[in-house]
């Protein structure tokens, strides 16, 4: 394996938070894809240590080759991080439960849609996705690199898959179909003539690519549907950080101040921790090139305030005040599943207004129809963290409708609401983000 590919693989990182995001790499200027509340202290420094599922197996379409370069993600990492935490905080404001999102999955399906947008619709989407500083070619090549790099992750299973579900009889723009095939390896399929059968077919495709973890993303497909764009992200890796015999019920302080007992894992390892003023972030390394970052607020900080801070600081937040330490991590064992609520409203609030308007949307680069616009945007995501490792999956869809056709020791206790981030080490792209308010 070359140095560039190895750097990409080491880039995939897992962190505990409400948001999960995956991003891709930089590209060149070539016309085609490259071949190639006051709570108990959550942590302390210098504290002595206290005493003592199925994976997807369906073959995926051949992926674009990774461009020859030393690192991947320099151009998509920042956009994905900012966009992902924006979505996470907006979703967290609507729900009091645990929240899980995949920035990579949502951004990818919208980036495919963007390839058919024109005029003000395109400008608004590019700004909402934080892609306004990249040309369409650069953004597409970055996604091709990201998908290829992620699917080649060493020592872990990471899969990103895309598909287009086309309405028969619609004259789709050849350039739109070609771009999504070449850069996103999108699998083009026909929607069934009887649209009542479409949810089962699309959900089956999603389930096969997420090991059965995401099964019911699509409830119905409107009669006016012209195209469904779909993305899935799946990640799984083992680790040897936590001995199951050390897992026991330990107190966890909820945001309300109430204390509950939850099964909590305990492990000790050497790591470089981000010991920032308002939070501590610990990298829990898997057996492969994936890292789970556990971000625990300090003092009176909350997961909501820290999530906002992480968005502002970018991925560099995970390297703030780096401290090499022998870490003892106490982390609740948890499994969370979340269906994003009213993503359309969030995207409109981010400035993506025209895309959802039958009067104003301009998707002239997608198909020759009198009118074509986004009817809905959906995402469902899950994350499972236990003694054996971490597993996460997400499915996202865009429905288009139209007319006319070691120097210190440190103990970190995640005994209060916390955030996890699953991202690539070299790409710095967050695959998944999660906000864990109650691990029970």
C-alpha positions in Angstrom: 0.0 0.0 0.0 1.4 3.4 -1.0 2.0 6.3 1.4 -1.0 8.2 0.1 -3.5 5.4 0.5 -2.0 4.6 4.0 -2.5 8.2 5.0 -6.1 8.1 3.9 -6.8 4.9 5.8 -5.3 6.2 9.0 -7.5 9.2 8.6 -10.8 7.5 9.5 -11.7 8.4 13.1 -14.6 7.6 15.3 -15.8 10.0 18.0 -18.8 9.9 20.3 -21.2 12.7 19.4 -24.7 13.5 17.9 -23.2 14.0 14.5 -21.6 11.6 12.1 -19.8 13.0 9.0 -17.7 11.6 6.2 -15.8 13.8 3.8 -13.5 13.5 0.8 -10.4 14.8 -0.6 -9.0 17.5 -2.8 -9.1 17.2 -6.6 -7.3 18.6 -9.6 -8.5 20.5 -12.6 -8.9 17.6 -15.0 -12.3 17.2 -16.6 -12.8 13.6 -15.4 -12.2 11.6 -12.2 -8.7 10.6 -11.3 -7.8 7.0 -12.2 -5.9 6.3 -9.7 -26.3 22.0 34.6 -23.7 21.9 37.5 -22.5 18.3 37.2 -19.9 16.2 38.8 -16.4 16.6 37.3 -16.1 14.7 34.0 -12.4 14.3 34.1 -9.2 15.1 36.0 -5.5 15.4 35.4 -2.9 13.7 37.5 -5.6 11.5 39.1 -4.5 8.0 40.1 -6.3 5.2 38.5 -9.1 3.6 40.6 -8.8 -0.1 41.5 -9.8 -2.4 40.1 -23.6 -8.4 14.1 -23.9 -9.0 10.4 -21.9 -6.9 8.0 -22.9 -5.9 4.5 -21.7 -8.5 2.0 -23.5 -7.3 -1.2 -20.9 -6.4 -3.9 -20.9 -2.7 -4.6 -20.3 -0.9 -7.9 -16.7 -0.4 -8.9 -15.4 2.8 -7.2 -13.4 5.7 -8.6 -9.7 5.3 -8.1 -8.0 7.4 -5.5 -5.9 10.3 -6.8 -2.1 10.1 -6.3 -1.5 12.3 -3.3 -0.1 12.0 0.2 -3.3 13.0 2.0 -7.0 13.1 1.2 -9.7 15.4 2.5 -8.0 18.8 2.6 -10.9 20.3 0.5 -13.9 18.5 1.9 -12.9 18.1 5.5 -13.8 21.7 6.6 -17.1 21.9 4.6 -18.2 18.5 6.0 -17.3 19.4 9.6 -19.1 22.8 9.4 -22.2 21.5 7.6 -22.4 18.4 9.8 -22.3 20.2 13.1 -24.8 22.7 11.8 -27.2 19.9 11.0 -26.4 18.2 14.3 -27.2 21.3 16.5 -30.4 22.0 14.5 -31.6 18.5 15.0 -30.6 18.4 18.7 -32.7 21.5 19.2 -35.8 19.6 18.0 -35.3 16.5 20.0 -34.5 15.7 23.7 -33.3 12.2 22.8 -29.9 11.0 21.6 -29.2 12.4 18.1 -27.1 10.7 15.4 -26.4 12.1 12.0 -24.0 11.3 9.1 -22.7 14.5 7.6 -21.0 12.5 4.8 -24.2 10.7 3.8 -26.4 13.8 3.8 -23.8 15.9 2.0 -23.1 13.2 -0.6 -26.7 12.8 -1.6 -27.1 16.6 -1.9 -23.8 16.9 -3.8 -25.2 14.4 -6.4 -28.4 16.5 -6.6 -26.2 19.6 -7.0 -24.8 18.3 -10.3 -28.2 19.0 -11.8 -28.8 22.4 -10.3 -28.3 25.7 -12.2 -28.4 29.4 -11.5 -29.5 30.7 -8.1 -30.5 27.2 -7.0 -27.0 26.0 -7.6 -25.4 29.0 -5.8 -27.7 28.5 -2.7 -26.9 24.7 -2.6 -23.2 25.2 -2.9 -23.3 27.8 -0.1 -25.4 25.6 2.2 -23.0 22.7 1.6 -20.0 25.0 2.1 -18.7 24.2 -1.3 -18.8 27.7 -2.7 -15.0 28.0 -2.7 -14.6 24.9 -4.9 -15.4 24.6 -8.5 -18.0 21.8 -9.5 -15.1 19.8 -10.9 -13.0 20.2 -7.7 -15.9 19.2 -5.5 -16.8 16.1 -7.6 -13.2 15.0 -7.7 -12.9 15.4 -3.9 -15.9 13.2 -3.5 -14.5 10.6 -5.9 -11.3 10.6 -3.8 -13.2 10.4 -0.5 -15.3 7.5 -1.6 -12.4 5.5 -2.9 -10.3 6.2 0.2 -13.1 5.3 2.6 -13.9 2.1 0.8 -10.2 1.1 1.1 -9.9 1.7 4.9 -7.4 -0.7 6.3 -8.4 -2.9 9.2 -12.0 -1.8 9.2 -15.1 -2.1 7.1 -16.2 1.2 5.6 -18.6 1.4 2.7 -20.1 4.4 0.9 -22.6 3.6 -1.8 -24.8 5.8 -4.1 -27.7 5.2 -6.4 -30.1 7.0 -8.7 -33.7 5.7 -9.1 -35.0 7.1 -12.4 -38.6 7.5 -13.7 -39.0 5.8 -17.0 -39.8 8.1 -19.9 -38.1 11.1 -18.4 -35.3 12.7 -20.6 -32.5 13.0 -18.1 -29.4 15.1 -18.9 -26.6 12.8 -20.0 -24.0 15.0 -18.3 -25.9 14.7 -15.0 -26.0 11.0 -15.2 -22.4 10.7 -16.2 -21.1 13.0 -13.4 -22.8 11.0 -10.8 -21.7 7.7 -12.3 -18.0 8.7 -12.7 -17.5 10.6 -9.4 -20.0 9.0 -7.1 -20.1 5.5 -8.6 -23.9 5.9 -8.5 -25.8 2.8 -9.4 -28.6 3.9 -11.9 -31.8 2.0 -11.7 -35.4 2.5 -12.8 -38.2 3.3 -10.4 -40.9 0.6 -10.7 -43.9 1.5 -12.9 -46.1 1.0 -9.8 -44.6 3.6 -7.4 -46.3 1.8 -4.5 -43.5 -0.8 -4.9 -40.7 1.8 -4.8 -40.2 2.0 -1.0 -39.7 -1.7 -0.7 -37.1 -1.8 -3.5 -35.2 1.3 -2.4 -35.3 0.2 1.3 -34.0 -3.2 0.2 -31.1 -1.6 -1.6 -30.3 0.5 1.5 -30.6 -2.5 3.9 -28.2 -4.7 1.8 -25.5 -1.9 2.0 -25.9 -1.3 5.7 -25.9 -4.8 7.0 -29.6 -4.6 7.7 -29.0 -1.7 10.1 -31.1 0.8 8.1 -34.3 -0.8 6.8 -37.2 1.7 6.6 -35.9 5.1 5.4 -38.5 5.5 2.7 -42.2 5.3 3.7 -43.8 6.3 0.4 -43.0 7.8 -3.0 -45.4 10.5 -4.4 -46.9 9.9 -7.8 -45.1 13.0 -9.1 -41.7 11.6 -8.2 -39.2 11.9 -11.1 -36.0 10.8 -9.4 -34.8 9.4 -6.0 -31.1 10.0 -5.1 -29.9 7.7 -2.3 -26.7 7.3 -0.3 -25.5 4.9 2.4 -22.6 4.9 4.7 -21.5 1.9 6.8 -18.6 1.6 9.2 -17.5 -1.2 11.5 -14.3 -1.8 13.4 -13.2 -3.8 16.5 -10.9 -2.7 19.3 -9.1 -4.2 22.3 -9.5 -1.2 24.6 -12.2 -2.5 27.0 -12.3 -5.7 29.0 -15.9 -6.8 29.3 -15.2 -8.1 32.9 -14.5 -4.5 33.9 -17.9 -3.2 32.6 -20.3 -2.4 35.5 -23.1 -0.1 36.4 -21.8 3.4 37.1 -23.6 6.7 37.7 -24.4 8.9 34.7 -25.6 12.5 35.3 -28.4 13.5 32.9 -28.8 17.0 31.7 -31.6 17.4 34.2 -29.2 16.8 37.0 -30.7 13.4 37.8 -28.3 10.5 38.3 -28.9 7.0 36.7 -26.8 3.9 36.7 -25.7 2.7 33.2 -23.4 -0.1 32.1 -20.0 1.6 31.7 -16.9 0.2 30.0 -13.4 0.9 31.4 -10.1 0.9 29.6 -6.6 2.3 29.9 -4.4 3.3 27.0 -1.9 5.9 25.9 -3.2 8.7 23.8 -2.8 12.4 22.9 -5.8 14.1 24.3 -7.3 17.5 23.4 -7.4 19.1 26.9 -9.2 22.3 25.9 -10.6 24.8 28.4 -14.3 23.8 27.9 -14.0 20.1 27.0 -11.7 17.1 26.8 -11.6 14.9 23.7 -10.1 11.4 23.9 -9.3 9.4 20.7 -10.3 5.7 21.2 -8.3 3.9 18.5 -9.9 0.8 16.8 -7.9 -2.1 15.4 -8.2 -0.5 12.0 -7.8 3.0 10.6 -10.8 4.4 12.4 -10.8 6.5 15.6 -13.7 7.2 17.9 -13.4 10.6 19.5 -15.2 10.9 22.9 -15.8 14.6 23.7 -16.9 15.3 27.3 -17.9 18.9 28.3 -16.1 20.5 31.4 -17.8 22.2 34.3 -21.0 24.0 33.4 -20.6 23.4 29.6 -23.2 21.3 27.9 -23.1 19.0 24.9 -25.1 21.8 23.0 -22.6 24.5 23.9 -19.6 22.3 23.1 -21.1 21.2 19.7 -21.5 24.9 18.8 -17.8 25.4 19.8 -16.6 22.4 17.8 -18.4 23.8 14.7 -16.7 27.1 15.0 -13.2 25.7 15.6 -13.4 23.0 13.0 -11.5 19.7 13.1 -8.6 21.5 14.7 -10.8 21.3 17.9 -9.6 17.7 18.3 -6.0 18.8 18.5 -6.5 21.8 20.9 -3.9 21.9 23.7 -2.6 18.4 22.9 -1.6 16.4 26.0 0.1 13.0 25.8 -1.2 10.9 28.7 -1.9 7.5 30.0 -5.7 7.6 29.8 -8.3 5.7 31.8 -11.5 6.1 29.9 -14.9 5.2 31.4 -17.4 5.2 28.6 -21.1 4.0 28.7 -22.0 1.2 26.4 -24.7 2.5 24.2 -26.7 2.1 21.0 -28.6 5.0 19.4 -30.8 5.3 16.3 -32.2 8.5 15.0 -34.4 9.6 12.1 -33.7 13.2 11.2 -36.7 15.5 11.6 -37.7 18.2 9.1 -34.3 18.3 7.3 -36.0 20.4 4.6 -36.6 23.2 7.2 -33.0 23.0 8.3 -31.7 23.3 4.7 -34.0 26.2 4.0 -32.8 27.9 7.1 -29.2 27.4 5.8 -30.2 29.4 2.7 -31.2 26.5 0.4 -34.6 28.0 -0.4 -35.1 27.8 -4.2 -34.4 24.1 -4.4 -37.7 23.3 -2.6 -39.8 25.7 -4.6 -41.9 24.5 -7.6 -41.7 28.1 -8.9 -38.1 29.0 -8.3 -36.1 25.7 -8.4 -33.7 25.4 -11.4 -32.6 21.9 -12.0 -32.2 22.4 -15.7 -29.0 20.3 -15.7 -30.9 17.3 -14.4 -33.8 16.7 -16.8 -35.9 18.4 -19.5 -39.2 19.1 -17.6 -41.4 22.1 -17.1 -40.6 22.2 -13.4 -38.4 20.1 -11.2 -37.8 20.6 -7.5 -36.8 18.8 -4.2 -39.9 17.4 -2.4 -38.1 16.0 0.7 -34.7 15.1 2.2 -34.5 12.1 4.5 -31.9 10.5 6.8 -31.8 7.7 9.3 -28.6 6.8 11.2 -27.5 4.5 14.0 -24.3 3.9 16.1 -23.5 1.0 18.4 -20.5 1.3 20.8 -19.6 -1.7 23.0 -16.7 -3.7 24.3 -16.1 -5.3 20.9 -15.9 -2.1 18.9 -18.1 0.3 17.0 -20.6 0.0 14.2 -22.4 2.8 12.5 -24.7 3.1 9.5 -26.8 5.8 7.7 -29.1 6.1 4.8 -30.0 9.4 3.1 -32.4 10.2 0.2 -33.5 13.2 -1.8 -36.9 13.0 -3.6 -37.2 15.0 -6.7 -40.7 15.8 -8.1 -41.6 17.6 -11.2 -44.2 18.4 -13.8 -44.3 17.8 -17.5 -42.1 14.9 -16.6 2.4 9.7 27.9 3.7 12.5 30.1 0.7 12.6 32.3 -2.0 10.3 33.5 -5.6 11.2 33.0 -9.0 9.7 33.8 -11.8 10.7 31.6 -15.3 9.8 32.7 -18.1 10.2 30.2 -20.6 10.3 33.2 -22.7 13.1 31.7 -24.0 13.9 28.2 -21.2 13.6 25.7 -20.5 13.8 22.0 -18.8 11.3 19.7 -17.2 11.9 16.3 -16.4 9.2 13.9 -14.0 10.5 11.2 -11.1 9.8 8.9 -7.7 10.4 10.4 -6.1 11.6 7.2 -9.2 13.1 5.6 -10.3 14.7 8.8 -13.8 14.2 7.5 -16.4 13.3 10.2 -18.3 10.1 9.1 -20.7 10.2 12.0 -21.6 12.6 14.8 -23.6 11.7 17.9 -24.9 13.6 20.9 -25.5 11.1 23.7 -27.8 12.5 26.4 -28.9 9.2 27.9 -27.0 6.0 27.1 -29.7 3.7 28.5 
